[in-house]
């Protein structure tokens, strides 16, 4: 990714500007890019939504967002807020089937304002960021097309891009009826993580790791995102979604594809995206009878807003099989849940080892990457224990990626927003990859979906999930 500011003027239209996602992630991400000098010299932030508020009210929303979710240093937060509010304005959202509203005129006026010197209004890039509920993607997309707001624009869609194979197809048909594919940026913020991107470098730049990245040397791949978080603050949303829909078919499938893909010929969108798509195309549909365990933490149904007798899953463990020459026969164990023992984001390759050496058990040997924060790489290997006897143990070497100097990583949202501005689509999902992801996930939407098993808050989920780790046996938390 380039570290210079783009020159093309930009209007950043934030749909759902008063919502939680905008305040927690998108506005702080823009502030981070502004502070790092990674936005063009001429740019504007235009908030929009169904509510009729004025620009001063929106400026206060921006300031409040950065005071709460921006830089920890108060002076830096104030400086960031000053920088954004100086460029911020607000106009009410356009609506399908209604006359042109304030947003159409506001975008046109900003195009003329920013188009100075050699730039014309048509040279100004308009980015529509849909920080709105996924149920509104279709109507807003149609409204943008109907009101002439798609010319010279890029449109950012949050996950989930569809909630089933059918809704995915409906949404994608609408999107492609209004936009060209190169205008569409479908975010999965796990792909924007610094540590996720380090998977490529670790593997492709180091033969020590790349040489064992296959079924001959890897017994099992584990991708874990346990969370200590409760669901109280978004109970209604969560009860309609659950862990599998919220995390498995999105983040965990995408990270699995990042691990599994064949070496691309380059690390740009023309090469990385097809490699990721090819891996997802080899995902075998989930076997509900043998490879999936759902869970629900004790007390979930007592949470305000949760329906009595709810069968929503707050935990999922799924054993995914990838039917290609590199990974055939190697289980990818994907796990996530709420109210777990710890919060973590980790990819672990459990390596094959001899069953014993000198009569003693060997291993487990592992290559592990933490995807949390700036990330870390850990290598666990069998060693001789210090002392006069030849006894075996394991030792772990750890490299924290924030110790690698010089370097100043961007947060996932800042990184992805910057990629939208410069037009780099390598870290965004594609229709082909999403279609195959939904195909592999579809059994969990059918009548044979297993009932969630109870688990104690603060644990590692239902005990039955541990059996999915066989034959390696090792799981996060051991």
N, C-alpha and C positions, 0 to 999 in steps of 0.2 A: 504493500500500500504506500502510495506517495505521501510524503510528510510536508508538502508545500500546499499553500492555499490555492484553490482553484480560482481562475480569473473570471469565469462566466458569472454574471449576476444571478442571484437566486432569490425566489420568493418561496418561503417554507410555509405552506398552508397546513395548519394543525387542526384537523377535524377531531371533534371531541375534546376541545382544548380545556374544558373544565373538569375532565374526568381524571380518574385515579392514575391511569397509565401515563397520560400526558404529564401530570404533576410529578410522578415518581421517577419516570424514566426518560421521557422524550425531552422535556424542557431542561433537566440537568445535563442530558447528553449534548444538546445544543450549546449550553453554557460552557461545557468542557471544550468543545471545538472552538468556540469563540476565544476562550482564554489561551488556547494553544496556538492561535493564529491559523487555524485550519478551515476557516470560512472565507469566502471571497470578500473583497473590500466593500462591495456593494451587495447587501442582502437585506431581507426583511422577514419578520415573523408575523404571520397573519393567522390569528386564532379564529375558529369558527365552530358553530354548534347550533342546536335548535333554539337555545335560549337567546333572548334579545338583550344582551348586555352591551355596554359601551367599551371603548378602548381603554379607558382609565380602570374599569373593573378588571379587564383582562390583564393589564399591567400589574395589578395587585395580585392576581392569581399567579403570575410569573414570579413575582417577588416572594410570595409565600412559599411557592414550590422550592425555590432555591434556598430559602431560609431553613426549610425542613429537610430537603433531600439533596441539596447542593454541597459545596465545599464545607468541611467541618469548621474551618477557620471562619469566624464571623465576618472579618473584614473582606476575605476573599468571596464569601457568599454575597455580601453587599455589592462588591465590585462586579460580580457576575450578573447580579440582578440589574444593576445600572446599565450594563452593556446590552442586555436583552430588551429591557423595557424601552430603551431609546429607539429600538427598531420594531417595536411591537404595536400592532393594531388589531382590531376585531371587527368581523362582519358576520351577520347571521347566515346560516347554512342555506345552500340551494336545496330545493326539494323537487323530486320527480313529479311532473305533471303540473307544476305551478310556474308562474311567470318568473323571469330573471329577477333575482333578489340582490341584496347588498353585496354578496360575495363576488358575483360576476363583475360588478362595477369596481369593487375594491382591487381585484386582481388586475383588471385593465389599467387602473390608475397607477398601481405600483409598477407595472411593466414600463409605463412611460417615465415614472420617477427614476427608476434604476437604469434605464437605457440612455446613458450619457456617452459622450465621445463617439467611439466607433460602433457602439452597440445600438441596435434597433430594439423596439419592444418585443419583436419575435425572437430576439437573441436571449432574452431573459428566461432562465429555466424556472419552471414552476414545479415544486414538489408537493404533492398531496399526501400527507401522512394520515392514514385512517386509524387513529387511536380511539376506536369506537368498538362497541360490541360486534362480534362477527355476524350476528343476525342482521346487521344493517349494511353489510358490505355490498349486497346486491343493489339495494335501493340507492345508496350513495354513488355507486359506480354508474348506474343508469342516469342519475341526476347530473353527474359531471359530464357525461356525454351529451345529454340533452341540452345543457346550458353552455356548451362550447368551451368547456374548461379542460379538455384533454390535449389540445394542440400544444406542442412544445413542453409537455409535462411528463413527470414520472409519478407513479402512484405506489405507495408503500402499504402493503397489507400485513397486519399482525397475524400471528397464529392464534387459533387454528384456522386454516384456509379450508373451510368445510368441516362438517362434523360427522360425515358419513360418506361412503362412495358416491351416493346419489347427490347429496348437497354439494360435494366437491365438484362434480360434473356440472351442476347447474350454475354454480358461482363462476367456474372457469369459462363456461360458454358465454355468460354475460360479460365477463372481463374481456374476452377476446372479441366480443362484438363491439366493444368501445375502444379498446387499446391494442396496440401492437405488443407482442411479447417483450420486446426490448424496453418497453416503458414500465413493465411490471416488476416490482421488487417485493417478494414474499419473505417476510422476516421469520427466522427462527433464531432467537438471540444466542442460543448455545453455539451456533456456528460463528458468532462474532467474538467469542471468548478468546482472549490471548492464548490461553493454555490449549484450547481445542485446535487452534491454528498451529501450535507447537507440535501436535501429533505429526503433521507433515514433515517438519524439519527433523524431529527426532528420528523418524523412520527413514526418510529419503536421503538425509545428509550423513547418516551414521550407519555404516555397514554392520556394526556390532548389534544394532537393533533390527535394521532392515533385513538382515540375513536370517533372522529367526521369526519373521513376521508371516508365518504360514502354519499349516496344519501339521507339518513335520515336527515343529518345535513347540507349538502352543497347544496346550490341552484344553483350555477354556478361556473365553474372554468375559469379563464381568464389567458391567456399566451400572454404577450405583449413584442414585440421587436421593438418599434419605433426607427428610426434613423434620426438624423438631416443631415446625410451625403448626398451629391449629388452623381451623377453617372458620372460626367464629365470625371474623370480619367479612366473610364472603360466603356465608352458608348457603344462600339460595342458589348462587352460581354453582358452587361446588356440588350441591346435591343433584343438579341437572347435568353434571359433567363427570366427575370422578377422576381418579388417578390415571386410569388407562387412557381415557380420552384427552386429559389435560397434559400428560407427560409422555406416555409410551409411544403413541403414533406420531408424536411431534419430536420433542427433544431427543429421546432415547433412540428412536429409529435413525435420526439424522446423525447422531454421534456414532452409532454402530456402523453406518455407511462410511463415515470418515475413517474409522479404524479398518474397515474391510476392503476399501476400494483398491484397485490396481494402481500402480505408480502412473500418474499422469505425465504427459510429455512437457507440461508447463504448469505453473501455479496460477494461471489466469482462468477467467470464466469459460473460455473455449475448451479448456482441458479438465479443470477440476470438476465442474458440474457434470459433464458426461461420465466421468469416472465414478462420481458419487451415485448418479442415476443407474449406472450399470450394476453397482453393488446392490442397490435396492431392488432392482429387477430380479435378483437371485434370492430375495427373501422368500422363504417357504411360508405359506399361510399358517398361522398359529394353530397348534394342535391343542385344543382345549382340554382334552382328556388326560394328556400326559405332560404338557409343557406350560401350563398357566395356573397360578394361584392368586386369587384375589383375597383381600382382607378389608376389614372395617374395624377401626379402633373402638374399644369399649367406651361407651358414653357418647358415641357419635349421634345417636338418635335422640339424645336428651338436649342437644344444642338447639337453641332457638332458631327457627327457620328451616329445620330439617323435618321432613315428612315422617310421620309414624310408620314404622315398618320399612323404612328406606333400605334398599339393597345396593345403594351406591358404594362403590369401592373407594377406600382411602389408601389402599396399598395394592400394588400389583408386582408380581414377579413372573417374568415370561422367559422361557428358553426359546431363543430364535435360532433357526438353522439357515445357513446361507449355502445354497447349492451351486457352488462353483469349485474349480480345481484347487484354489488356494485354501478354502475354508470348509470344504465338505467334511462333515463328521465332527466339527468343532462347535460346541454349543456357545452361543452368545447369551449370557444371562443378564437380563435387563430388569432392574429393580428400583422402585421408588415408592414413597409413602409419606403420609403426614403423621405427626406425633411419634416420631421414631426416636431412637436412642441418641443420635447425633445428627447434625446437618453436615452433609458432604456432597461432593460431586467428583466422582473418581472413575477412571478407566483402568482396569487391571488385566494384564495378560498373565495367566497362570501357565508357567512353562512346564514342559514335560521333563521329568527327572527319572533317574534310575529308582527302582523301588527301595533299594537299600545299598549301602556302601559299607564294607567291613562289618556287616551284620547290623548296621544301624539305619534307621529311617532317614531318608533324604528329603530336604525341602520343607515346605513348599517354596519354590523359587518363583519370583514374580518381577514383572516390570509394571510399575504403577504410576499413573499421572493424575495429580489432583487438578481438577478444572476450576476449583474455587479461587476467587481473587486473581492474583497474578499467576498462580499455578506453581506446581512443583513436580519433579520427577524423582521417583524412588525406585531403587533396585535392591531387591531382597535375594540373597544367594546363600547357598550352603557353605559353611566355613568350619575349620577346626576350632573347637573351643580351646582357649588358653589353658595350659596345664600339661602335666607329664603324660597323660593318657590321650590316645587318639579317639576322641569323642567328637561328635558332630553337633553343630548348632547352626543358626541362621543369623546373618547380619544384614543391616539395611544402610545403604548409602543414599543420601538425600541432597538434591540440588533445588533450592528455592529459586524460582525464575526471577524474582525481584532482586536477587543477588547478582544477576547478570548485568554488568555495567558496560557502557552507559546504556540507559534505556528508560523510557517513560511510557508505559502502556496506556492505551485508551480503554475506557470501559466498553462493554459489548455494544451498548446502544450508540455511544459516540462513534465507535468504529464503523458500525453498519450505516449510520446516517451519513458519515463521511463517504462511504462507498457509494451510496445512492447519489450524492452530489457529483462525484467524479465518474459515475456510470459503471462502476466495477460490480458485476453481478455474480462473482465467483462464490460468495458466501451466502447466497440466497437460494431458496428452494425453487424447484422447477415443476411444471405440470407433470412431466413424465415420472419424476421421482415421487411426487405426491400420489399419483395414480397407483403406482406399485406399492407404496406404503399403505394406502387404504385397502388394496387387495390383500396384503398380508395380514392386516389388522381385522378385516371384515368378520372372521368367525366370532370375535368378541362382541359383535353387534347382533348376533343371531340368537335363536331360542335356546341354544346349548351353553350359553354363557354361565360359568360356574357361580355358585352363591359365594359371597364374601365370607371368609372365616374370621372369627374374632381374634383380636390381639391386644395386648396390654399397652397402653400409652407408655412411651419411654423404652420400648423393647425394639427388637429387630424385625417385627412383623410376625405373622403366623408361623408356628414351628414347621408346618408342612412345606413352607417355601424353601427350607434348607435342603430338602431332598433334591431340588432342582440343580443344586451345585455339584451333584455327582457327575463324573467320577472324581473331579478334583477335590471336592469336599470343602475347601477353604472358602470362607465368605468374609466380607467386610465386617469387622467387629471381633473376629477371632484374635 
